[in-house]
Each structure stands twice: as structure tokens, then as C-alpha cells.
Amino acid sequence: MKKISLLIAALTLCGSVAFSQSMLDAYKFGQTDMQGTARYMSMGGAFGALGGDISAMSSNPAGLAVYKSSEVVTTLNLSMTNAKTDWLGETDSKNRTKVNFNNIAYVAYFPTGRDEGLVSWNAGFSYNRLKNFNRHYYARSGKGLDTSLSDYIGERAYGLPFDAISGDYAYDDLNDWLSVLGFQGGLIIDTGKDGAGNQTYGSMFGEDNGNGWYPFGINQARYNVRESGSIDQYNISFGLNFAETFLFGATLNVTDINYQLKAFYDEYFTAAGNDFYLDNGLNTDGSGYGINLGAILRPWDFLRLGVAYNSPIWYKMTDVYYGEAGSALTNNDFPNGDVISDNSPKGAYTDYQLRTPDKWLFSAAFILGRYGLLSVDYEMTNYRNMKLYNSYGESADYRYENQDIRDNFKAGGTLRIGAEARITPQFYVRAGGTFTNSPMKDKLKDGDVEIFTVGTLPHYTIDKGRDSFSVGFGYRFTPQFYMDMACVATTYKEDAYAFSNIILYDERDNPTKLIKAQPLTLKTNRTQLSLTVGYKF
């Protein structure tokens, strides 16, 4: 058998940058949550054909042309996140709570005084929070764990020259910093050369029993991840109303990313006095721009049809990463016990560019006279269009990662359904649902693809889909002043991996898992309570 993988191609002697961004990094920053005003959230975000809400600026800006007055609005949001894990039968749960402003906006209404042609036009300026990364999850496994992170790092380091990985300038000479950190932090050991003359490495945690190297069993592993940050968007929008029949809108958006991750992983072995830890930090900042175009058609008073195109967002990004590893050893080579530790260079960073996927939105809304309405949206997102570039906008440095995107992603779909009932002229009740499938292909979801991560971070998650259900109400205190409230419950389903599988291919390209990771099940339940206040004038 032979190794034919992107990992081997990437782990070459080259400049002083750590292992680059992956298709999962591109995916993470190409997603958004259901965020917006309380009315928007309580109806599942199904406003593509309905309009009349500032949150529509981020989806179908033609909805801005529905306004018949100027308006200012803001939303306060309380987010409570519970992350439940199940790792080989052992369960745990962690909670985090955050309060923030979801949005603040101003809409200006300009009637033309005509009954035909362009009857009015509107301008809008808004801030919207598109995604909340705030989460903490923890897992541990004390039984049934067959493969150590040190086994993974040992196989990952296959073929790297011993003099390079062990040298004082290893972080300058080698692209794969996790292998360097694993060796210099005491997680892996030189195991000689194979029959083809390639340098091999293995887990440090074992001993020579006279018949070769005997690895220790894993007594317990612990996996602790904290995430924070958000994706925020600033919109400038225009809407045109032609004869109350055809509405058109356009939005220019500027989007900011701020993401922080801290990951702590350790393992304890059955032989007393043998354990290790790997701590990682990652900060990502980015800023980008995009445009949204949309139209709404009103063929009859009771029906509205909408279509919109959301361009990719072109980001300039910076990752700053840091890793530290250490081990406690007691075996034949270290009979009195020894402690080894190392860290990657502080302040290490990579500048790069990212193009997120583009989206199409198709919508219909049914107006039930004065009694209420029903609205449906279907959003189609082409995740195969994601692309990574270096800081100069060239894609050649990311040819493997971009090929991974094309091979492992497909178009994703989101269905949104919302309803509103008018109980009294002042009081409204609302409900909605949002259903999003995973755009990852089966081989990625099943763990049949090697995953490459940034810096010295081996951990990642695989999306299995998400659903949201929402309820809310609104009350008009006066014709000008109103208040809306919403409660949204969202469930995210994922598999979380402490490290990747390593795939071995034979001459016929048949895959075998040389390193087989055992993922944990991660279920994130997020409850949001939102309060929107607005004033029309």
C-alpha cells in the first residue's frame, strides 16, 4: 500500500508558515444564523417576498420598498447556549449566556407623489448581527478509546526528516507545525525508517517489551473547547416601488468577522505517570464586502412573489494562532519520569482571502386580508463556490484546499416558513420554522476524508444540519410606536473530532483508515429571546 494524500503533498520543506486554512475554515465563515428583528425571527426569517422589515436588507432588499413611512428600530437579544456531548457513552453539558444588540437601523421613505411609474423610493442604513459563535463544549471518554492523538501526530509526521523536525529551526523549516510541536513536546518519538527509507514516528507513550514497541492503553481523554465572536454586517440599501406592483432593491454590505477559539485536550494512559496535553488558541479577524439584489412582484393583493441574489462576500482575513504541548513520561527510556514541553512561535499569523458561497432566494407570501399572512422562503446556497486565496488574491497556494471544497461540498438548502395572525388591531401573534440541511457530502460526514486544520489545531466539527422553531407577538401602542418579542429555539447537530482520520490508498485508490478517529456527538441547543422597539414617522 502507499500513501497518496494531500497531507503528504503539503508536508514539505517550505517557508515559515504553519499548516494553512482548510475547507472547514471556509465553511465556518460562510454560514449565518437566523438573526434580526423580533418579528423577523418569530416568523422563521421568511420575509423574502413579504418585506417591510429591516432584516430583509440582508436577504431580499426589495422588501425595503414596502415601507410607507420612515422608521427607526433596534433589537436587544438574549442568547442562551447549551452544548451536549456524547463520547463513547459518556455525556456532558455546558452552558453559555450572552446579551447583545442584534440590529439597529433607519429607513427613510420618499414618496414621489405619482400614482403610476415610480411611486416611492426608500433608503436604509442598518447594522445586523448575522452569526453568534458563542459556545462552550466539553467531553471526556474513559473507555473504548482506541486511538491516541499522539498516534495521529506520529502518522502525520511520516516522511519528515528527523534532523528537520528535531532541530532548533524546525518551525522555520517545516510547514507542519503540529508534527513539530508533537515531537518537541514529547508526544511522538523517532521509530526509525521503513523499508522504503522514509522516516517514521510513533506515539511516545509505550515501552520496549523486548519484542518491539508496546503502546500503553488510553485511560481517559478530555476535550474542552470555548468559542466566541460574531459576524456583523453593515448595510446601505435602496428600494424602488413601481405602481405598487413591482418592487426592486439593492444592498451594499460590509461584513466583519471576529472569532476566537481556545481548545484544551489531554490524555492519560493506563501506565501511571504517562500523560500529555495540547492547548491551542486561534483568533480570526476579517472584513469583506458584497452586494444583494432582489425583486418582489405583486400580481394580486393577496399574493407576493420574491426572488433575490446574494453575492459572495469577499473577505480579507488574518489568523493568529498559538499552540503549546507537554508530556509526563515514565517508561523504559524515562524510568525516573520526565516532563517535556514546547510551544509554537508566539504571534504567528497568516493573511489570506476568502470568497464565501453565493445564494439564491425564492419566496412567496399570502396576505389573508386583515386577518394575517403566511410566508415561505427557500434559500439555495452553493457551497462549492467557496474559495481560498493567499493575501495577494492568488489561489495557487490553496489548490489542494479548493479542490477539497469542490470534492466534498454541494449546494445547501434552507426552508423558512412563517405565519402571523392579527388578534386585535394592536395585537399580533406569530410562529415560524427554519430547516437547513448539511451541504457536506456523505464521505465527509462519514469521516472518509482527511481534514487539515490551521496552525497546530487538530480539532474540528462536521455539520449534520440544524432546525429552528420560533414564536412571538407584537403590540402597537400607537400608530407610530410598536414593540415585538420573539423566542427562538435552534438545534445544531454536529460530530466533533479531536483529530482527523488518516486515509491510506492502495494502487487502485481503494481507501483504508490507517488512523481511525472516534468522534463525539455534539448537539448545540440555542434559545434566543429578542425584544424589538420601533418608531414610525
C-alpha positions as CSV (number, residue, x, y, z in Angstrom):
1,M,0.0,0.0,0.0
2,K,1.1,3.6,-0.4
3,K,0.2,7.0,0.9
4,I,-1.4,9.2,-1.7
5,S,-2.9,12.1,0.2
6,L,-2.9,15.8,0.3
7,L,-1.3,15.6,3.7
8,I,1.9,14.2,2.3
9,A,1.9,16.7,-0.6
10,A,1.5,19.5,1.9
11,L,4.1,18.5,4.5
12,T,7.2,19.6,2.5
13,L,10.1,21.7,3.3
14,C,8.9,25.2,2.6
15,G,8.6,28.7,4.2
16,S,7.9,29.6,7.7
17,V,4.1,29.5,7.7
18,A,2.0,27.0,9.7
19,F,-0.3,24.5,8.1
20,S,-2.9,26.5,6.1
21,Q,-6.6,27.1,6.4
22,S,-8.9,24.3,5.3
23,M,-12.2,23.8,3.6
24,L,-13.8,23.7,7.1
25,D,-12.5,27.1,7.9
26,A,-14.1,28.4,4.7
27,Y,-17.3,26.7,5.6
28,K,-17.4,28.1,9.1
29,F,-17.3,31.7,7.9
30,G,-19.7,31.1,5.1
31,Q,-22.6,30.4,7.3
32,T,-25.1,32.7,9.0
33,D,-27.7,32.2,11.8
34,M,-31.3,33.4,11.9
35,Q,-30.7,36.8,13.4
36,G,-32.7,40.0,13.0
37,T,-35.7,41.9,14.4
38,A,-38.0,40.0,16.8
39,R,-40.8,40.0,14.1
40,Y,-38.4,38.5,11.5
41,M,-37.1,35.9,14.0
42,S,-40.6,34.9,15.3
43,M,-41.7,34.2,11.7
44,G,-38.7,32.0,10.9
45,G,-37.0,34.7,8.8
46,A,-39.5,34.1,5.9
47,F,-39.5,37.6,4.6
48,G,-38.2,37.3,1.1
49,A,-41.5,38.2,-0.5
50,L,-43.1,39.9,2.4
51,G,-40.7,42.8,3.1
52,G,-41.4,45.7,5.4
53,D,-38.7,44.6,7.9
54,I,-35.2,46.0,8.1
55,S,-33.7,42.4,8.4
56,A,-34.7,41.9,4.8
57,M,-31.8,44.1,3.8
58,S,-29.6,41.1,4.3
59,S,-31.6,38.8,2.1
60,N,-34.1,40.5,-0.3
61,P,-33.6,44.3,-0.3
62,A,-36.7,44.8,-2.4
63,G,-38.5,44.4,0.9
64,L,-37.3,47.9,1.7
65,A,-39.7,49.3,-0.9
66,V,-42.7,48.0,1.0
67,Y,-42.2,50.8,3.7
68,K,-44.8,53.6,3.7
69,S,-43.1,55.7,6.3
70,S,-39.7,56.4,7.7
71,E,-38.7,54.3,10.7
72,V,-36.0,53.7,13.3
73,V,-35.7,50.3,15.0
74,T,-33.4,48.4,17.3
75,T,-33.3,44.9,18.8
76,L,-31.9,43.5,22.1
77,N,-31.1,39.8,22.1
78,L,-30.5,37.3,25.0
79,S,-28.8,34.1,23.8
80,M,-28.6,31.0,26.0
81,T,-26.5,28.2,24.5
82,N,-26.3,24.6,25.8
83,A,-23.8,22.2,24.2
84,K,-24.4,18.5,25.0
85,T,-21.7,15.9,24.1
86,D,-21.7,12.1,24.0
87,W,-18.3,10.5,23.6
88,L,-18.5,6.7,23.5
89,G,-21.3,6.7,26.1
90,E,-20.0,9.4,28.4
91,T,-22.1,12.6,28.3
92,D,-21.6,16.1,29.4
93,S,-23.3,19.5,29.1
94,K,-22.1,23.2,29.2
95,N,-24.0,26.5,29.1
96,R,-23.1,30.0,28.0
97,T,-25.3,33.1,28.0
98,K,-24.7,36.4,26.1
99,V,-26.6,39.7,25.7
100,N,-26.1,41.8,22.6
101,F,-27.8,44.1,20.2
102,N,-29.0,42.2,17.1
103,N,-29.5,45.3,15.0
104,I,-30.1,49.0,14.7
105,A,-31.5,50.6,11.6
106,Y,-33.0,53.7,9.9
107,V,-35.3,53.6,6.9
108,A,-36.2,56.8,5.0
109,Y,-39.3,57.0,2.9
110,F,-39.6,59.3,-0.1
111,P,-42.9,59.4,-2.0
112,T,-42.8,60.8,-5.5
113,G,-46.5,62.0,-5.5
114,R,-47.3,59.9,-8.6
115,D,-49.9,57.2,-9.0
116,E,-48.1,55.4,-11.8
117,G,-44.5,54.6,-12.5
118,L,-42.1,55.2,-9.6
119,V,-44.5,56.0,-6.8
120,S,-41.9,55.9,-4.0
121,W,-38.3,55.1,-3.1
122,N,-36.6,54.3,0.1
123,A,-33.1,54.3,1.6
124,G,-32.0,52.2,4.6
125,F,-28.9,52.0,6.8
126,S,-28.6,49.1,9.2
127,Y,-26.3,47.1,11.4
128,N,-27.2,43.4,11.7
129,R,-25.6,40.5,13.6
130,L,-25.5,37.6,11.2
131,K,-23.9,34.9,13.4
132,N,-23.1,34.3,17.0
133,F,-20.1,31.9,17.7
134,N,-20.6,31.9,21.5
135,R,-20.3,28.3,22.7
136,H,-18.5,26.1,25.2
137,Y,-18.4,22.3,24.9
138,Y,-16.6,19.7,27.0
139,A,-16.3,15.9,26.6
140,R,-14.3,13.1,28.1
141,S,-14.0,9.4,27.4
142,G,-12.7,6.9,29.9
143,K,-13.5,3.7,28.0
144,G,-13.4,2.4,24.4
145,L,-10.9,5.0,23.0
146,D,-8.7,3.1,20.7
147,T,-6.5,5.8,19.1
148,S,-4.5,8.5,20.7
149,L,-3.9,12.0,19.4
150,S,-0.2,11.0,19.6
151,D,-0.8,8.1,17.2
152,Y,-2.3,10.6,14.8
153,I,0.6,13.0,15.1
154,G,3.1,10.2,14.6
155,E,1.5,9.1,11.4
156,R,1.0,12.7,10.2
157,A,4.8,13.2,10.7
158,Y,5.6,10.3,8.4
159,G,8.4,11.2,6.0
160,L,9.5,14.3,7.7
161,P,13.3,14.3,8.1
162,F,14.4,13.7,11.7
163,D,17.1,16.4,11.6
164,A,14.5,19.0,10.5
165,I,11.7,18.0,12.9
166,S,14.1,17.9,15.9
167,G,16.2,20.9,15.0
168,D,16.2,24.4,16.6
169,Y,14.7,25.9,13.5
170,A,12.0,23.3,12.8
171,Y,9.2,25.9,12.9
172,D,11.1,27.9,10.2
173,D,11.9,24.8,8.1
174,L,8.7,22.8,8.1
175,N,5.1,23.6,7.1
176,D,3.5,21.1,9.5
177,W,3.8,22.8,12.9
178,L,1.6,20.2,14.7
179,S,4.2,17.5,13.9
180,V,7.0,19.7,15.2
181,L,5.1,20.6,18.3
182,G,4.2,16.9,18.9
183,F,7.9,15.8,18.6
184,Q,9.4,18.7,20.6
185,G,6.6,18.5,23.2
186,G,7.3,14.8,23.9
187,L,4.1,13.3,22.2
188,I,5.9,11.3,19.5
189,I,9.2,9.5,19.1
190,D,11.5,8.6,16.2
191,T,10.8,4.9,15.3
192,G,13.4,4.6,12.5
193,K,12.9,4.2,8.8
194,D,10.6,1.9,6.9
195,G,11.6,-0.4,4.0
196,A,11.3,2.5,1.5
197,G,13.7,4.6,3.5
198,N,11.1,7.0,4.8
199,Q,11.4,8.3,8.4
200,T,8.7,7.0,10.7
201,Y,7.3,8.2,14.0
202,G,5.0,6.8,16.7
203,S,3.4,7.6,20.0
204,M,5.8,8.3,22.8
205,F,3.5,6.6,25.3
206,G,4.7,3.0,25.4
207,E,7.7,0.9,26.2
208,D,10.0,-1.7,24.6
209,N,8.9,-5.1,25.9
210,G,11.7,-6.9,24.1
211,N,9.6,-7.7,21.1
212,G,9.2,-4.2,19.9
213,W,7.4,-1.0,20.9
214,Y,4.3,-1.7,23.0
215,P,1.9,1.2,23.3
216,F,0.1,1.9,26.5
217,G,-3.7,1.9,26.6
218,I,-5.7,5.1,27.0
219,N,-7.3,5.5,30.4
220,Q,-9.0,8.9,29.7
221,A,-9.1,11.7,27.2
222,R,-10.6,15.2,27.8
223,Y,-11.7,17.6,25.2
224,N,-12.6,21.2,26.1
225,V,-13.4,23.9,23.5
226,R,-14.5,27.5,24.0
227,E,-15.7,29.7,21.1
228,S,-16.7,33.3,21.0
229,G,-17.2,36.2,18.5
230,S,-19.6,37.1,15.8
231,I,-20.2,38.0,12.1
232,D,-21.6,41.6,11.9
233,Q,-22.9,43.3,8.8
234,Y,-23.4,47.0,7.9
235,N,-25.9,47.6,5.0
236,I,-26.7,50.6,2.8
237,S,-29.9,49.8,0.8
238,F,-32.2,51.3,-1.7
239,G,-35.7,50.2,-2.7
240,L,-37.9,51.3,-5.6
241,N,-41.7,50.9,-5.8
242,F,-43.2,50.9,-9.3
243,A,-47.0,51.3,-9.2
244,E,-47.3,49.1,-6.1
245,T,-46.8,46.1,-8.4
246,F,-43.1,45.7,-8.9
247,L,-40.5,46.4,-6.2
248,F,-36.8,46.4,-6.7
249,G,-33.9,46.7,-4.2
250,A,-30.2,46.6,-3.9
251,T,-27.8,46.5,-0.9
252,L,-24.1,47.1,-0.5
253,N,-22.9,45.4,2.6
254,V,-19.7,45.5,4.6
255,T,-19.2,42.5,6.8
256,D,-16.8,42.0,9.8
257,I,-15.7,38.7,11.3
258,N,-14.3,38.3,14.8
259,Y,-13.7,34.8,16.0
260,Q,-11.8,33.4,19.0
261,L,-11.2,29.7,19.9
262,K,-9.4,28.2,22.8
263,A,-9.1,24.4,22.8
264,F,-7.7,22.2,25.6
265,Y,-7.0,18.5,25.0
266,D,-5.3,15.9,27.2
267,E,-4.9,12.2,27.5
268,Y,-4.0,9.9,30.5
269,F,-2.6,6.4,29.9
270,T,-3.0,3.2,31.8
271,A,0.6,3.2,32.8
272,A,0.8,5.6,35.7
273,G,2.8,8.8,35.2
274,N,2.2,9.0,31.5
275,D,0.0,11.8,30.1
276,F,0.1,14.8,27.8
277,Y,-1.7,18.0,27.0
278,L,-2.2,20.1,23.8
279,D,-3.5,23.6,24.2
280,N,-4.4,25.8,21.2
281,G,-5.5,29.4,20.6
282,L,-6.9,30.8,17.4
283,N,-8.0,34.4,16.7
284,T,-9.5,35.2,13.3
285,D,-10.4,38.7,12.1
286,G,-11.7,39.6,8.7
287,S,-13.5,42.3,6.7
288,G,-15.3,41.9,3.4
289,Y,-18.0,43.3,1.1
290,G,-20.8,42.0,-1.1
291,I,-24.0,43.1,-2.8
292,N,-27.6,41.9,-2.7
293,L,-30.2,42.3,-5.4
294,G,-33.8,41.5,-5.2
295,A,-37.3,41.9,-6.7
296,I,-40.9,41.5,-5.4
297,L,-43.9,41.1,-7.7
298,R,-47.5,41.8,-6.5
299,P,-49.7,40.2,-9.2
300,W,-52.7,40.4,-6.9
301,D,-53.4,42.0,-3.5
302,F,-53.3,38.6,-1.7
303,L,-50.0,37.3,-3.3
304,R,-46.4,38.5,-3.4
305,L,-43.6,36.7,-5.1
306,G,-39.9,37.4,-4.5
307,V,-36.5,36.5,-5.9
308,A,-33.1,37.7,-4.7
309,Y,-29.4,37.1,-5.4
310,N,-26.9,37.5,-2.6
311,S,-23.3,37.7,-4.0
312,P,-20.4,36.1,-2.3
313,I,-18.6,38.1,0.4
314,W,-15.0,38.8,-0.5
315,Y,-13.0,38.8,2.8
316,K,-9.5,39.7,3.7
317,M,-8.7,37.6,6.7
318,T,-6.0,37.2,9.3
319,D,-5.5,34.1,11.5
320,V,-3.3,34.4,14.6
321,Y,-2.5,31.0,16.3
322,Y,-0.6,29.6,19.2
323,G,0.0,26.1,20.4
324,E,1.6,24.5,23.5
325,A,2.2,20.8,24.2
326,G,3.7,19.0,27.2
327,S,4.1,15.4,28.4
328,A,4.9,13.5,31.5
329,L,6.7,10.3,30.8
330,T,7.6,7.2,32.9
331,N,8.8,4.2,30.9
332,N,12.0,2.3,30.0
333,D,13.5,5.4,28.4
334,F,12.4,7.6,31.3
335,P,12.5,5.4,34.4
336,N,12.5,8.3,36.8
337,G,9.9,10.2,35.0
338,D,10.4,13.3,32.8
339,V,8.5,16.3,31.8
340,I,8.9,17.8,28.3
341,S,7.1,20.8,26.8
342,D,7.3,23.1,23.9
343,N,5.3,25.9,22.2
344,S,4.9,27.3,18.7
345,P,6.2,30.8,17.9
346,K,4.1,33.4,19.6
347,G,2.4,36.0,17.4
348,A,2.4,33.7,14.3
349,Y,-0.2,34.7,11.8
350,T,-1.4,34.1,8.2
351,D,-3.0,36.7,6.0
352,Y,-5.3,35.2,3.3
353,Q,-8.6,35.9,1.4
354,L,-11.9,34.1,1.3
355,R,-14.8,34.1,-1.1
356,T,-18.0,32.8,0.6
357,P,-20.8,31.0,-1.3
358,D,-23.4,32.9,-3.2
359,K,-27.1,32.4,-2.6
360,W,-30.4,32.5,-4.4
361,L,-33.7,33.1,-2.6
362,F,-37.2,32.3,-3.9
363,S,-40.2,33.4,-1.9
364,A,-44.0,33.6,-1.8
365,A,-46.3,35.4,0.7
366,F,-50.0,35.1,1.0
367,I,-51.9,38.0,2.6
368,L,-55.1,36.9,4.3
369,G,-56.9,40.2,4.3
370,R,-56.8,41.9,7.7
371,Y,-56.6,38.5,9.5
372,G,-52.9,37.6,8.9
373,L,-50.4,36.2,6.5
374,L,-48.4,33.2,5.5
375,S,-44.9,33.4,4.0
376,V,-42.5,30.8,2.6
377,D,-38.8,31.1,1.6
378,Y,-36.4,28.7,0.0
379,E,-32.7,29.6,0.0
380,M,-30.2,27.8,-2.1
381,T,-26.5,28.3,-1.2
382,N,-23.8,27.0,-3.5
383,Y,-21.0,26.0,-1.1
384,R,-18.9,24.5,-3.9
385,N,-18.3,28.2,-4.9
386,M,-16.3,28.9,-1.7
387,K,-12.6,29.6,-2.5
388,L,-9.4,30.4,-0.6
389,Y,-6.7,32.7,-1.8
390,N,-3.4,34.0,-0.5
391,S,-3.0,37.6,0.7
392,Y,-2.3,38.7,-2.9
393,G,-5.6,37.2,-4.2
394,E,-3.9,34.2,-5.9
395,S,-5.4,30.7,-5.5
396,A,-2.4,28.5,-6.4
397,D,-1.2,28.3,-2.8
398,Y,-4.6,26.8,-1.9
399,R,-5.1,24.4,-4.8
400,Y,-5.5,21.4,-2.5
401,E,-7.9,23.1,-0.1
402,N,-10.0,24.5,-3.0
403,Q,-10.1,21.0,-4.6
404,D,-11.3,19.7,-1.3
405,I,-14.1,22.2,-1.4
406,R,-15.2,21.1,-4.9
407,D,-15.0,17.4,-3.9
408,N,-16.7,17.5,-0.6
409,F,-19.4,20.2,-0.7
410,K,-22.7,20.6,-2.6
411,A,-25.5,23.1,-2.7
412,G,-27.3,23.5,0.6
413,G,-30.9,24.4,1.1
414,T,-32.9,26.2,3.8
415,L,-36.7,26.2,4.0
416,R,-38.3,29.0,6.1
417,I,-42.0,29.2,7.0
418,G,-43.7,32.0,8.9
419,A,-47.2,33.0,9.9
420,E,-48.8,36.0,11.5
421,A,-52.3,36.4,12.9
422,R,-53.9,39.7,13.8
423,I,-55.8,39.2,17.0
424,T,-56.8,42.8,17.5
425,P,-55.8,46.0,15.6
426,Q,-53.0,46.4,18.1
427,F,-52.0,42.8,18.9
428,Y,-50.4,40.1,16.7
429,V,-49.2,36.6,17.3
430,R,-46.5,34.8,15.1
431,A,-44.8,31.5,14.6
432,G,-42.3,30.1,12.3
433,G,-39.7,27.3,11.4
434,T,-36.4,27.1,9.7
435,F,-34.9,23.9,8.4
436,T,-31.4,23.7,7.0
437,N,-29.7,20.6,5.6
438,S,-25.9,20.0,5.7
439,P,-24.2,20.8,2.4
440,M,-21.4,18.3,3.2
441,K,-21.2,15.2,1.0
442,D,-21.6,11.8,2.7
443,K,-17.9,10.9,2.5
444,L,-17.1,14.0,4.5
445,K,-19.9,13.4,7.0
446,D,-18.8,9.7,7.4
447,G,-15.2,10.5,8.1
448,D,-13.8,9.2,4.8
449,V,-11.9,12.4,4.1
450,E,-8.7,13.7,5.7
451,I,-9.1,17.0,7.3
452,F,-6.4,19.7,7.5
453,T,-6.6,22.5,10.1
454,V,-4.9,25.8,10.8
455,G,-1.8,26.2,12.9
456,T,-1.3,23.4,15.5
457,L,-5.1,22.8,16.0
458,P,-6.2,19.3,15.1
459,H,-9.8,19.6,16.3
460,Y,-12.9,20.3,14.0
461,T,-16.6,19.7,13.7
462,I,-18.7,18.2,10.9
463,D,-22.2,19.7,10.2
464,K,-25.2,17.4,10.4
465,G,-27.9,20.0,9.9
466,R,-29.9,22.5,12.0
467,D,-33.6,23.4,12.7
468,S,-35.2,26.3,14.4
469,F,-38.7,26.9,15.8
470,S,-40.0,30.3,16.9
471,V,-43.0,32.1,18.4
472,G,-43.6,35.7,19.2
473,F,-46.0,38.6,19.4
474,G,-46.2,42.2,18.6
475,Y,-48.1,45.2,20.0
476,R,-48.8,48.6,18.6
477,F,-49.0,51.1,21.4
478,T,-49.8,53.9,18.9
479,P,-49.8,54.1,15.1
480,Q,-46.1,55.2,15.4
481,F,-44.7,53.2,18.3
482,Y,-44.6,49.4,18.5
483,M,-42.8,46.5,20.3
484,D,-42.2,43.0,19.2
485,M,-40.9,40.0,21.1
486,A,-39.7,36.6,19.9
487,C,-38.5,33.3,21.3
488,V,-36.4,31.1,19.0
489,A,-35.1,27.6,19.8
490,T,-32.4,26.3,17.4
491,T,-30.7,22.9,17.4
492,Y,-27.4,22.3,15.7
493,K,-26.2,18.8,15.1
494,E,-22.5,18.0,14.6
495,D,-19.8,15.4,15.0
496,A,-16.7,16.7,16.8
497,Y,-13.3,15.2,16.1
498,A,-10.3,15.5,18.3
499,F,-8.2,14.7,15.2
500,S,-8.7,13.5,11.7
501,N,-8.7,10.1,10.2
502,I,-5.7,9.4,8.1
503,I,-6.6,7.6,4.8
504,L,-4.2,5.1,3.1
505,Y,-4.7,4.3,-0.5
506,D,-3.6,1.2,-2.5
507,E,-2.5,1.1,-6.1
508,R,-6.2,1.1,-7.2
509,D,-7.0,4.0,-5.0
510,N,-9.0,1.9,-2.5
511,P,-9.1,3.7,0.8
512,T,-8.2,2.3,4.2
513,K,-8.3,4.2,7.5
514,L,-4.7,4.0,8.8
515,I,-5.7,6.2,11.8
516,K,-9.3,5.9,12.8
517,A,-10.7,8.7,14.9
518,Q,-13.7,8.2,17.2
519,P,-15.8,11.3,17.0
520,L,-18.1,12.6,19.7
521,T,-21.7,13.6,19.1
522,L,-22.3,17.4,19.7
523,K,-25.8,18.8,20.0
524,T,-26.0,22.5,20.5
525,N,-29.3,24.0,21.7
526,R,-29.6,27.7,21.5
527,T,-32.6,29.7,22.8
528,Q,-32.9,33.4,21.9
529,L,-35.2,35.9,23.5
530,S,-35.4,39.1,21.4
531,L,-37.1,42.5,22.0
532,T,-37.5,45.0,19.2
533,V,-38.8,48.5,19.6
534,G,-39.5,50.8,16.6
535,Y,-40.9,54.2,15.8
536,K,-42.5,55.2,12.5
537,F,-42.7,58.8,11.4
